Amino acid sequence: MPTVDITREHSLGKEEARQRAQQLADKLVQKLDVKCSWQGDQLTFKRSGADGCITVSDADVRVQVNLGMMLTPMAGMVKSEVQKALEKYLA
């Protein structure tokens, strides 16, 4: 069960939403040293203590993050940061 699970609707079209999800992933790579890869319409990411995915559809983007034991106390902050990022990249 994901620690953070947020779905945000958009009206960008799947390709534009996918491009913006890639921009978000690029930021994650830069700031948090995560490893990312696309599998169809799902971008998976992983780093020590956390992993998850960003799933892009025609109507929404869903972000799921699994936090390890050491990062679980930070779930509220992670959720807030994901929400801000979705606002920024999907606006």
PEGILIN-V821784 format. One record per run of one state. SS is the DSSP state (a for helix, b for strand, c for the rest). FROM is the first residue (numbers start at 1). LEN is the number of residues. If there is no record, write none. Layout:
ss->SS from->FROM len->LEN
ss->SS from->FROM len->LEN
This chain:
ss->c from->1 len->3
ss->b from->4 len->6
ss->c from->10 len->4
ss->a from->14 len->19
ss->c from->33 len->2
ss->b from->35 len->5
ss->c from->40 len->2
ss->b from->42 len->6
ss->c from->48 len->2
ss->b from->50 len->7
ss->c from->57 len->3
ss->b from->60 len->8
ss->c from->68 len->4
ss->a from->72 len->19
ss->c from->91 len->1
